[in-house]
Structures are given as C-alpha cells and as structure tokens.
C-alpha cells in the first residue's frame, strides 16, 4: 500500500488544496534546516550571531540561517506575498509574488538556546489570507488576525526523526520524513490529546515570580492530577509531548514579563490552533488564545495549552 504523503493535505477540508503547496514549502525548508543543524558543529555555525532580534534577544547564527531558508522556500511556492518572522522587526514582502493571497507567520528556530547542548528545536508556523486587496502591497495589518481566522498551522520537530505536525482546520496529522525516498509520510493520523495521564511542562524555577496566582494554581493541579514533570525548554518539543502523552504546557506571566513572554502570532496562535484541532484547550489567562485580536507583530501573552480537563483545573478560581 502506497504511503500517504503531504499531498494528502489537498484532500482535506475547503482550504487543503490551497494550503498544500505552502505546507510543502514548509517541508522543504524543514529538510534544509535539518541538514544545516546536523552539520552546524562542523561549519562553525553554532553560537551567537553577534546581533539581537527585535525582542532584544541574542540571535544564534542558526536563527539567522533558518530565517533565510524559510523565507526562500516561501518565495519558491509562488503563493505567499509576505512573511512575518519572529527574527525580523518588519513584515517581509515577497516582491515577486506581491499580489498573492497568503501570508505566513513563523518562528524559524524555536528553542535555539538548546543548540549548544544538542537539544531538540523546532519551527512553528501559521498561514492567513490577506485582508487588503491583492492589487496592492500587503500591509502589516494583514497579519493582525485572530486565531479564528487562521487557515492552517503547524510545527516541525527536529528530533531523532524529522517530523511535521499540521492542520488545515479538519484535525491534526503528523508526518515523518522518510530519508529513503525524501518524502514526509503520514505517521500519526488524527492526533488527539489524551484527557488522562501525561505531564506538566513549565520552567518551575520561576514559580515565585508568576502572577495571576499561577503558582498556587499549579500546585493544586499537581495535587489533583498527579502529573509528573517534563520540560525541554523548546516549545515545539514540550508541546509535542503534551499532544501525544497528554497533560499541559504553560508559560505564565511573571514579574519580569507582566504581559507574558511567548509571542501571540508566532507561537501562541499556531500552537493554540493545533491544540484545539486536537481536542484540547488553549487559554491566555481567562481568554481563549484564538479569540485574542492581535495588536502588533511581536505582541506577547501568557499561554496555557493542554487537555480540557487539565486546563480547567489550572484556571479554576479555587486555589488558595
């Protein structure tokens, strides 16, 4: 029986056919980024790039390389008019396809602080349709759409296997790269987050600095659920475990980051879209992540992603 590949996306829902070439472009970028990651230590490509991104964070050389690779592959699809990247202050317009209908938002290399210890990293993306008329140049306002308007989203995990998890709004599928034929093949159809079991994933060393009573809330969740802790420090890796094993991923606001640290457009919305499509829940304080109307390209929010049962316990108002 022939393997199911990314071409299968074209058959899914009302947007699948339009999304397939863009998601295939994400796949090509992932293959190239994975190759760069494997050889980085030999190319002297590990370590800082010597510049800061728009968030004031030190860029790794591989952040910059991954950003360039992703933009090139989005250009090659012929269907993307602009890319919003966590690594770039402004919207990147693709001049050759300025009249195309779709924009892609991306965190090209999530968890890049793990690179120096050979830890897992990932790519996070979402796709929206422009709001401005395609007779004019796309505008940053085209990116400021809530998660309810996202057409497709997903992530790539650079782990022992190269894997893409994505959705075009009709459930979540996982595709693993088969190096023998250079194709992504369906390996995890119809991913659903388990309601029972699993783990909680958070940098608990900051618990005394969390706002919104989140320290007490987490203690109650641990007591009531018996969840064990696992934390990688790369959102893609921690989110993937949560989807497959169950439980909850959280990144609360704290004294240093009162509005949260994760980016709404590049991390929270695409991961929230995937979580909800897999039967889970995505919240920011008491508001659904996908209901938040973005105000800027690099807006940050607190994030809680997981099974409905675990999220409801975490966010209930009974913690003392």
VEXBA-984551 format. One record per residue (C-alpha): residue number from 1; residue in one letter; chain; x, y, z. Coordinates in pm, 1 decimal, decimal comma, padded with zeros to 6 digits, always signed. Example, Ala and Ser with C-alpha at 12.3 -4.5 7.8 and 13.67 -1.06 7.14 Angstrom:
<rs>
<r 1; "A"; "A"; <+01230,0; -00450,0; +00780,0>>
<r 2; "S"; "A"; <+01367,0; -00106,0; +00714,0>>
</rs>
This chain:
<rs>
<r 1; "X"; "A"; <+00000,0; +00000,0; +00000,0>>
<r 2; "X"; "A"; <+00142,4; +00337,0; -00101,9>>
<r 3; "X"; "A"; <+00242,8; +00571,0; +00178,0>>
<r 4; "X"; "A"; <+00031,1; +00880,9; +00239,7>>
<r 5; "X"; "A"; <+00239,4; +01197,3; +00185,5>>
<r 6; "X"; "A"; <+00187,5; +01571,1; +00226,7>>
<r 7; "X"; "A"; <-00011,3; +01560,5; -00097,6>>
<r 8; "X"; "A"; <-00291,9; +01426,2; +00119,9>>
<r 9; "X"; "A"; <-00345,6; +01779,1; +00254,8>>
<r 10; "X"; "A"; <-00503,8; +01879,1; -00076,9>>
<r 11; "X"; "A"; <-00799,6; +01649,7; +00001,8>>
<r 12; "X"; "A"; <-00866,6; +01794,8; +00346,7>>
<r 13; "X"; "A"; <-01143,1; +02047,4; +00405,6>>
<r 14; "X"; "A"; <-01215,6; +02354,3; +00199,6>>
<r 15; "X"; "A"; <-00864,2; +02502,3; +00230,8>>
<r 16; "X"; "A"; <-00648,4; +02193,7; +00180,9>>
<r 17; "X"; "A"; <-00584,6; +02234,4; -00190,3>>
<r 18; "X"; "A"; <-00470,4; +02596,4; -00147,1>>
<r 19; "X"; "A"; <-00258,8; +02515,8; +00157,8>>
<r 20; "X"; "A"; <-00080,0; +02210,6; +00021,4>>
<r 21; "X"; "A"; <+00189,8; +02392,0; -00184,3>>
<r 22; "X"; "A"; <+00267,2; +02626,3; +00106,2>>
<r 23; "X"; "A"; <+00292,0; +02343,5; +00358,9>>
<r 24; "X"; "A"; <+00507,4; +02151,6; +00111,2>>
<r 25; "X"; "A"; <+00730,0; +02460,3; +00109,1>>
<r 26; "X"; "A"; <+00748,2; +02439,7; +00488,4>>
<r 27; "X"; "A"; <+00854,0; +02076,9; +00443,6>>
<r 28; "X"; "A"; <+01134,7; +02171,9; +00203,9>>
<r 29; "X"; "A"; <+01253,7; +02439,0; +00446,7>>
<r 30; "X"; "A"; <+01246,4; +02182,7; +00728,8>>
<r 31; "X"; "A"; <+01459,7; +01935,8; +00532,5>>
<r 32; "X"; "A"; <+01718,2; +02205,6; +00459,1>>
<r 33; "X"; "A"; <+01718,5; +02338,9; +00816,9>>
<r 34; "X"; "A"; <+01760,1; +01983,5; +00949,3>>
<r 35; "X"; "A"; <+02064,5; +01937,5; +00725,5>>
<r 36; "X"; "A"; <+02213,1; +02265,4; +00848,6>>
<r 37; "X"; "A"; <+02155,2; +02161,1; +01210,4>>
<r 38; "X"; "A"; <+02330,1; +01828,4; +01155,9>>
<r 39; "X"; "A"; <+02639,3; +01992,7; +01011,1>>
<r 40; "X"; "A"; <+02645,7; +02312,6; +01220,3>>
<r 41; "X"; "A"; <+02919,3; +02198,0; +01455,8>>
<r 42; "X"; "A"; <+03148,5; +02123,6; +01160,0>>
<r 43; "X"; "A"; <+03069,6; +02451,6; +00985,5>>
<r 44; "X"; "A"; <+03131,7; +02666,1; +01292,2>>
<r 45; "X"; "A"; <+02767,4; +02773,3; +01280,0>>
<r 46; "X"; "A"; <+02690,4; +02724,5; +01648,1>>
<r 47; "X"; "A"; <+02687,8; +03018,5; +01887,4>>
<r 48; "X"; "A"; <+02566,7; +03375,7; +01875,4>>
<r 49; "X"; "A"; <+02536,6; +03574,6; +01555,8>>
<r 50; "X"; "A"; <+02652,1; +03893,8; +01726,3>>
<r 51; "X"; "A"; <+02319,1; +04073,7; +01694,5>>
<r 52; "X"; "A"; <+01988,3; +04098,1; +01876,3>>
<r 53; "X"; "A"; <+01644,3; +04031,2; +01731,9>>
<r 54; "X"; "A"; <+01356,5; +04273,9; +01770,0>>
<r 55; "X"; "A"; <+01277,4; +04130,5; +02114,6>>
<r 56; "X"; "A"; <+01625,6; +04217,3; +02241,5>>
<r 57; "X"; "A"; <+01733,9; +03852,9; +02249,7>>
<r 58; "X"; "A"; <+02074,5; +03739,2; +02130,1>>
<r 59; "X"; "A"; <+02034,4; +03575,8; +01790,8>>
<r 60; "X"; "A"; <+02207,8; +03246,4; +01727,7>>
<r 61; "X"; "A"; <+02377,0; +03201,1; +01391,6>>
<r 62; "X"; "A"; <+02132,6; +02919,6; +01320,9>>
<r 63; "X"; "A"; <+01838,5; +03152,6; +01394,3>>
<r 64; "X"; "A"; <+01957,9; +03372,5; +01109,5>>
<r 65; "X"; "A"; <+02027,3; +03083,8; +00870,5>>
<r 66; "X"; "A"; <+01689,4; +02920,7; +00941,5>>
<r 67; "X"; "A"; <+01510,8; +03250,8; +00885,4>>
<r 68; "X"; "A"; <+01678,2; +03290,7; +00546,6>>
<r 69; "X"; "A"; <+01598,6; +02933,4; +00444,0>>
<r 70; "X"; "A"; <+01234,2; +02967,7; +00539,8>>
<r 71; "X"; "A"; <+01188,1; +03294,5; +00350,0>>
<r 72; "X"; "A"; <+01348,6; +03145,9; +00038,1>>
<r 73; "X"; "A"; <+01119,3; +02843,3; +00046,7>>
<r 74; "X"; "A"; <+00809,0; +03056,0; +00099,1>>
<r 75; "X"; "A"; <+00914,6; +03262,2; -00202,4>>
<r 76; "X"; "A"; <+00956,3; +02943,8; -00405,7>>
<r 77; "X"; "A"; <+00594,0; +02839,1; -00350,4>>
<r 78; "X"; "A"; <+00464,2; +03128,4; -00559,9>>
<r 79; "X"; "A"; <+00160,7; +03161,1; -00330,9>>
<r 80; "X"; "A"; <+00298,7; +03373,1; -00044,5>>
<r 81; "X"; "A"; <+00303,6; +03752,7; -00065,1>>
<r 82; "X"; "A"; <+00474,9; +03819,6; +00269,5>>
<r 83; "X"; "A"; <+00632,0; +03652,3; +00571,2>>
<r 84; "X"; "A"; <+00620,9; +03772,5; +00929,7>>
<r 85; "X"; "A"; <+00913,9; +03628,7; +01125,5>>
<r 86; "X"; "A"; <+00999,1; +03637,3; +01492,9>>
<r 87; "X"; "A"; <+01352,1; +03723,5; +01383,5>>
<r 88; "X"; "A"; <+01253,3; +04030,1; +01180,5>>
<r 89; "X"; "A"; <+01120,4; +04362,3; +01306,3>>
<r 90; "X"; "A"; <+00913,5; +04433,6; +00995,6>>
<r 91; "X"; "A"; <+00692,8; +04231,1; +00763,2>>
<r 92; "X"; "A"; <+00899,6; +04081,1; +00479,7>>
<r 93; "X"; "A"; <+00720,8; +04138,8; +00148,6>>
<r 94; "X"; "A"; <+00799,1; +03894,5; -00133,4>>
<r 95; "X"; "A"; <+00821,7; +04131,8; -00426,7>>
<r 96; "X"; "A"; <+00792,1; +03865,3; -00697,0>>
<r 97; "X"; "A"; <+00456,9; +03748,0; -00559,2>>
<r 98; "X"; "A"; <+00329,4; +04066,9; -00400,4>>
<r 99; "X"; "A"; <-00020,4; +04002,8; -00539,4>>
<r 100; "X"; "A"; <-00055,4; +03653,0; -00393,8>>
<r 101; "X"; "A"; <-00324,2; +03584,1; -00135,9>>
<r 102; "X"; "A"; <-00144,9; +03432,7; +00162,4>>
<r 103; "X"; "A"; <+00090,0; +03539,5; +00439,8>>
<r 104; "X"; "A"; <+00295,3; +03307,4; +00659,6>>
<r 105; "X"; "A"; <+00393,8; +03380,0; +01018,9>>
<r 106; "X"; "A"; <+00690,6; +03185,5; +01153,3>>
<r 107; "X"; "A"; <+00925,4; +03122,7; +01441,2>>
<r 108; "X"; "A"; <+01200,2; +02970,7; +01225,0>>
<r 109; "X"; "A"; <+01400,1; +02806,1; +01503,9>>
<r 110; "X"; "A"; <+01214,2; +02771,6; +01831,3>>
<r 111; "X"; "A"; <+01430,8; +02675,7; +02129,1>>
<r 112; "X"; "A"; <+01760,7; +02779,3; +01973,3>>
<r 113; "X"; "A"; <+01919,9; +02813,1; +02318,0>>
<r 114; "X"; "A"; <+01919,7; +02429,5; +02317,2>>
<r 115; "X"; "A"; <+02155,4; +02413,0; +02020,4>>
<r 116; "X"; "A"; <+02482,8; +02428,8; +02210,4>>
<r 117; "X"; "A"; <+02383,4; +02118,2; +02409,6>>
<r 118; "X"; "A"; <+02244,4; +01928,5; +02107,7>>
<r 119; "X"; "A"; <+01889,3; +01961,0; +02239,4>>
<r 120; "X"; "A"; <+01569,1; +01947,3; +02032,6>>
<r 121; "X"; "A"; <+01449,7; +02255,9; +01845,7>>
<r 122; "X"; "A"; <+01163,4; +02327,7; +01608,7>>
<r 123; "X"; "A"; <+00984,4; +02555,1; +01364,6>>
<r 124; "X"; "A"; <+00635,5; +02698,4; +01426,6>>
<r 125; "X"; "A"; <+00416,1; +02844,2; +01150,1>>
<r 126; "X"; "A"; <+00067,7; +02962,5; +01061,7>>
<r 127; "X"; "A"; <-00097,4; +03078,8; +00739,3>>
<r 128; "X"; "A"; <-00356,4; +03354,7; +00695,5>>
<r 129; "X"; "A"; <-00528,1; +03509,7; +00395,5>>
<r 130; "X"; "A"; <-00459,3; +03876,2; +00337,5>>
<r 131; "X"; "A"; <-00727,0; +04133,6; +00421,5>>
<r 132; "X"; "A"; <-00602,1; +04403,8; +00185,9>>
<r 133; "X"; "A"; <-00685,5; +04383,6; -00182,5>>
<r 134; "X"; "A"; <-00424,7; +04181,0; -00369,0>>
<r 135; "X"; "A"; <-00383,8; +04462,2; -00621,1>>
<r 136; "X"; "A"; <-00173,9; +04648,7; -00363,0>>
<r 137; "X"; "A"; <+00128,0; +04567,4; -00148,4>>
<r 138; "X"; "A"; <+00046,7; +04358,4; +00159,8>>
<r 139; "X"; "A"; <+00044,9; +04550,5; +00486,5>>
<r 140; "X"; "A"; <+00129,8; +04455,1; +00843,9>>
<r 141; "X"; "A"; <-00243,1; +04479,7; +00918,9>>
<r 142; "X"; "A"; <-00285,3; +04164,5; +00707,9>>
<r 143; "X"; "A"; <-00102,0; +03969,1; +00977,6>>
<r 144; "X"; "A"; <-00304,4; +04104,0; +01270,1>>
<r 145; "X"; "A"; <-00574,0; +03838,8; +01257,0>>
<r 146; "X"; "A"; <-00704,4; +03632,9; +01544,2>>
<r 147; "X"; "A"; <-00660,8; +03258,9; +01558,0>>
<r 148; "X"; "A"; <-01020,3; +03222,5; +01444,1>>
<r 149; "X"; "A"; <-00905,5; +03343,1; +01102,2>>
<r 150; "X"; "A"; <-00601,3; +03117,5; +01071,3>>
<r 151; "X"; "A"; <-00634,8; +02882,1; +00775,5>>
<r 152; "X"; "A"; <-00354,0; +02639,5; +00859,4>>
<r 153; "X"; "A"; <-00084,0; +02599,4; +01120,0>>
<r 154; "X"; "A"; <+00173,6; +02353,8; +01241,4>>
<r 155; "X"; "A"; <+00518,6; +02286,9; +01369,0>>
<r 156; "X"; "A"; <+00831,1; +02093,3; +01277,5>>
<r 157; "X"; "A"; <+01025,9; +01896,8; +01538,3>>
<r 158; "X"; "A"; <+01396,0; +01842,7; +01471,7>>
<r 159; "X"; "A"; <+01442,2; +01535,7; +01692,5>>
<r 160; "X"; "A"; <+01565,1; +01179,6; +01637,5>>
<r 161; "X"; "A"; <+01326,3; +01188,7; +01341,2>>
<r 162; "X"; "A"; <+01228,3; +01495,8; +01140,1>>
<r 163; "X"; "A"; <+00854,4; +01539,0; +01192,3>>
<r 164; "X"; "A"; <+00588,9; +01789,0; +01084,6>>
<r 165; "X"; "A"; <+00256,5; +01821,3; +01266,8>>
<r 166; "X"; "A"; <-00002,8; +02033,6; +01088,2>>
<r 167; "X"; "A"; <-00369,8; +02114,7; +01044,7>>
<r 168; "X"; "A"; <-00581,9; +02283,3; +00779,5>>
<r 169; "X"; "A"; <-00876,0; +02306,1; +01018,0>>
<r 170; "X"; "A"; <-01002,4; +01947,4; +00998,7>>
<r 171; "X"; "A"; <-00799,6; +01777,2; +01270,2>>
<r 172; "X"; "A"; <-00426,7; +01726,0; +01320,9>>
<r 173; "X"; "A"; <-00190,6; +01488,7; +01139,6>>
<r 174; "X"; "A"; <+00177,0; +01411,9; +01190,1>>
<r 175; "X"; "A"; <+00413,4; +01341,9; +00900,7>>
<r 176; "X"; "A"; <+00761,3; +01192,9; +00949,8>>
<r 177; "X"; "A"; <+01039,6; +01244,4; +00696,7>>
<r 178; "X"; "A"; <+01146,2; +00922,3; +00526,7>>
<r 179; "X"; "A"; <+01506,6; +00976,0; +00418,4>>
<r 180; "X"; "A"; <+01498,9; +00671,8; +00189,1>>
<r 181; "X"; "A"; <+01262,5; +00844,3; -00051,7>>
<r 182; "X"; "A"; <+01299,7; +01208,3; +00068,7>>
<r 183; "X"; "A"; <+00928,8; +01245,7; +00149,2>>
<r 184; "X"; "A"; <+00718,8; +01330,2; +00451,7>>
<r 185; "X"; "A"; <+00486,7; +01035,1; +00512,9>>
<r 186; "X"; "A"; <+00179,5; +01019,9; +00733,4>>
<r 187; "X"; "A"; <+00287,2; +00854,9; +01059,5>>
<r 188; "X"; "A"; <+00045,8; +00998,3; +01318,5>>
<r 189; "X"; "A"; <-00304,0; +01035,7; +01169,0>>
<r 190; "X"; "A"; <-00576,0; +01223,1; +01357,0>>
<r 191; "X"; "A"; <-00376,1; +01318,7; +01665,3>>
<r 192; "X"; "A"; <-00598,5; +01368,3; +01971,5>>
<r 193; "X"; "A"; <-00465,4; +01482,5; +02306,1>>
<r 194; "X"; "A"; <-00544,9; +01229,5; +02583,0>>
<r 195; "X"; "A"; <-00769,2; +01361,9; +02860,7>>
<r 196; "X"; "A"; <-00599,2; +01147,1; +03124,0>>
<r 197; "X"; "A"; <-00234,5; +01100,0; +03218,0>>
<r 198; "X"; "A"; <+00055,9; +01295,1; +03079,1>>
<r 199; "X"; "A"; <+00287,5; +01557,8; +03222,9>>
<r 200; "X"; "A"; <+00307,8; +01926,1; +03304,9>>
<r 201; "X"; "A"; <+00576,0; +02130,4; +03125,7>>
<r 202; "X"; "A"; <+00692,8; +02463,3; +03266,6>>
<r 203; "X"; "A"; <+01004,6; +02639,7; +03392,2>>
<r 204; "X"; "A"; <+00903,4; +02592,2; +03754,6>>
<r 205; "X"; "A"; <+01209,9; +02774,4; +03886,7>>
<r 206; "X"; "A"; <+01019,5; +03098,7; +03815,8>>
<r 207; "X"; "A"; <+00711,3; +02996,5; +04016,7>>
<r 208; "X"; "A"; <+00773,4; +03250,4; +04293,6>>
<r 209; "X"; "A"; <+00766,2; +03527,2; +04032,2>>
<r 210; "X"; "A"; <+00449,1; +03418,4; +03847,7>>
<r 211; "X"; "A"; <+00148,1; +03647,8; +03850,6>>
<r 212; "X"; "A"; <-00223,8; +03560,2; +03829,4>>
<r 213; "X"; "A"; <-00195,3; +03324,7; +04130,5>>
<r 214; "X"; "A"; <-00044,6; +03071,7; +03893,5>>
<r 215; "X"; "A"; <+00193,5; +02921,1; +04146,5>>
<r 216; "X"; "A"; <-00095,4; +02816,0; +04372,6>>
<r 217; "X"; "A"; <-00297,3; +02704,2; +04071,4>>
<r 218; "X"; "A"; <-00019,1; +02475,6; +03951,9>>
<r 219; "X"; "A"; <+00023,1; +02325,7; +04299,2>>
<r 220; "X"; "A"; <-00345,3; +02239,0; +04301,2>>
<r 221; "X"; "A"; <-00323,2; +02086,7; +03953,2>>
<r 222; "X"; "A"; <-00029,8; +01870,1; +04060,3>>
<r 223; "X"; "A"; <-00214,8; +01753,9; +04370,4>>
<r 224; "X"; "A"; <-00541,2; +01676,9; +04191,1>>
<r 225; "X"; "A"; <-00395,9; +01521,6; +03876,0>>
<r 226; "X"; "A"; <-00075,6; +01353,5; +03989,3>>
<r 227; "X"; "A"; <+00102,5; +01476,1; +03676,6>>
<r 228; "X"; "A"; <+00476,8; +01424,9; +03652,7>>
<r 229; "X"; "A"; <+00704,2; +01699,5; +03522,7>>
<r 230; "X"; "A"; <+00890,6; +01706,3; +03191,7>>
<r 231; "X"; "A"; <+01044,0; +02023,8; +03048,2>>
<r 232; "X"; "A"; <+01276,7; +02063,2; +02749,5>>
<r 233; "X"; "A"; <+01271,9; +02440,0; +02710,7>>
<r 234; "X"; "A"; <+01178,6; +02429,8; +02341,4>>
<r 235; "X"; "A"; <+00808,3; +02493,9; +02293,8>>
<r 236; "X"; "A"; <+00783,3; +02256,8; +01997,6>>
<r 237; "X"; "A"; <+00929,7; +01963,7; +02192,4>>
<r 238; "X"; "A"; <+00722,7; +02030,9; +02504,6>>
<r 239; "X"; "A"; <+00405,8; +02088,0; +02301,6>>
<r 240; "X"; "A"; <+00459,5; +01769,5; +02101,3>>
<r 241; "X"; "A"; <+00492,8; +01561,9; +02416,3>>
<r 242; "X"; "A"; <+00178,1; +01722,3; +02555,2>>
<r 243; "X"; "A"; <-00017,7; +01638,7; +02239,7>>
<r 244; "X"; "A"; <+00096,8; +01278,0; +02232,4>>
<r 245; "X"; "A"; <+00112,1; +01195,4; +02603,7>>
<r 246; "X"; "A"; <-00144,3; +01436,4; +02749,1>>
<r 247; "X"; "A"; <-00114,2; +01695,1; +03023,1>>
<r 248; "X"; "A"; <-00040,9; +02065,9; +02999,8>>
<r 249; "X"; "A"; <+00217,4; +02315,7; +02877,9>>
<r 250; "X"; "A"; <+00225,1; +02657,0; +03039,9>>
<r 251; "X"; "A"; <+00425,4; +02977,4; +03020,1>>
<r 252; "X"; "A"; <+00274,0; +03218,1; +03275,0>>
<r 253; "X"; "A"; <+00332,0; +03589,7; +03304,6>>
<r 254; "X"; "A"; <+00578,4; +03690,5; +03576,0>>
<r 255; "X"; "A"; <+00722,7; +03999,0; +03741,7>>
<r 256; "X"; "A"; <+00977,7; +04040,9; +03462,6>>
<r 257; "X"; "A"; <+00729,5; +03970,0; +03180,7>>
<r 258; "X"; "A"; <+00392,6; +04101,3; +03307,0>>
<r 259; "X"; "A"; <+00226,3; +04056,9; +02967,6>>
<r 260; "X"; "A"; <+00382,3; +03713,4; +02912,6>>
<r 261; "X"; "A"; <+00683,6; +03603,9; +02710,9>>
<r 262; "X"; "A"; <+00556,5; +03389,0; +02423,6>>
<r 263; "X"; "A"; <+00461,2; +03569,2; +02102,4>>
<r 264; "X"; "A"; <+00094,2; +03570,6; +02011,9>>
<r 265; "X"; "A"; <+00141,1; +03549,8; +01634,2>>
<r 266; "X"; "A"; <+00446,8; +03325,0; +01611,9>>
<r 267; "X"; "A"; <+00392,5; +03080,4; +01897,8>>
<r 268; "X"; "A"; <+00061,9; +03109,5; +02085,7>>
<r 269; "X"; "A"; <-00183,5; +03124,0; +01794,6>>
<r 270; "X"; "A"; <-00032,9; +02845,3; +01579,4>>
<r 271; "X"; "A"; <+00013,3; +02616,4; +01879,4>>
<r 272; "X"; "A"; <-00330,7; +02709,3; +02011,4>>
<r 273; "X"; "A"; <-00480,0; +02626,8; +01671,4>>
<r 274; "X"; "A"; <-00312,9; +02284,0; +01673,2>>
<r 275; "X"; "A"; <-00414,2; +02215,3; +02033,8>>
<r 276; "X"; "A"; <-00779,4; +02296,0; +01971,9>>
<r 277; "X"; "A"; <-00785,8; +02095,4; +01649,2>>
<r 278; "X"; "A"; <-00652,1; +01801,3; +01852,6>>
<r 279; "X"; "A"; <-00937,3; +01831,2; +02102,8>>
<r 280; "X"; "A"; <-00752,1; +02032,6; +02365,9>>
<r 281; "X"; "A"; <-00778,6; +02383,9; +02500,7>>
<r 282; "X"; "A"; <-00564,1; +02695,5; +02453,0>>
<r 283; "X"; "A"; <-00601,8; +02981,1; +02700,8>>
<r 284; "X"; "A"; <-00433,7; +03307,7; +02798,3>>
<r 285; "X"; "A"; <-00548,8; +03394,4; +03147,9>>
<r 286; "X"; "A"; <-00928,8; +03367,6; +03113,1>>
<r 287; "X"; "A"; <-00943,5; +03432,6; +02737,3>>
<r 288; "X"; "A"; <-00916,6; +03172,2; +02461,5>>
<r 289; "X"; "A"; <-00590,8; +03224,5; +02270,7>>
<r 290; "X"; "A"; <-00770,1; +03203,7; +01936,0>>
<r 291; "X"; "A"; <-01010,9; +03483,6; +02036,0>>
<r 292; "X"; "A"; <-00738,8; +03741,8; +02101,7>>
<r 293; "X"; "A"; <-00721,6; +04018,5; +01842,3>>
<r 294; "X"; "A"; <-00351,6; +04090,1; +01774,3>>
<r 295; "X"; "A"; <-00234,0; +04448,0; +01812,8>>
<r 296; "X"; "A"; <+00123,4; +04417,5; +01686,1>>
<r 297; "X"; "A"; <+00359,6; +04176,7; +01511,5>>
<r 298; "X"; "A"; <+00554,1; +04092,3; +01826,5>>
<r 299; "X"; "A"; <+00284,4; +04102,7; +02094,0>>
<r 300; "X"; "A"; <+00337,2; +03866,6; +02389,1>>
<r 301; "X"; "A"; <+00086,8; +03683,6; +02606,8>>
<r 302; "X"; "A"; <+00080,6; +03422,4; +02885,4>>
<r 303; "X"; "A"; <-00006,7; +03078,6; +02745,6>>
<r 304; "X"; "A"; <-00172,0; +02761,9; +02881,5>>
<r 305; "X"; "A"; <-00212,2; +02469,5; +02639,8>>
<r 306; "X"; "A"; <-00334,1; +02120,3; +02718,9>>
<r 307; "X"; "A"; <-00621,9; +01882,9; +02769,0>>
<r 308; "X"; "A"; <-00950,7; +02045,4; +02859,9>>
<r 309; "X"; "A"; <-00956,7; +01870,4; +03197,3>>
<r 310; "X"; "A"; <-00609,9; +01992,0; +03298,0>>
<r 311; "X"; "A"; <-00664,4; +02346,9; +03173,4>>
<r 312; "X"; "A"; <-00994,7; +02373,0; +03359,1>>
<r 313; "X"; "A"; <-00830,8; +02264,2; +03683,9>>
<r 314; "X"; "A"; <-00537,0; +02502,3; +03637,1>>
<r 315; "X"; "A"; <-00755,5; +02804,4; +03566,2>>
<r 316; "X"; "A"; <-01034,3; +02741,4; +03816,4>>
<r 317; "X"; "A"; <-01067,8; +03012,4; +04081,4>>
<r 318; "X"; "A"; <-01041,1; +02785,7; +04386,4>>
<r 319; "X"; "A"; <-00667,0; +02799,3; +04450,1>>
<r 320; "X"; "A"; <-00576,1; +02935,9; +04794,5>>
</rs>
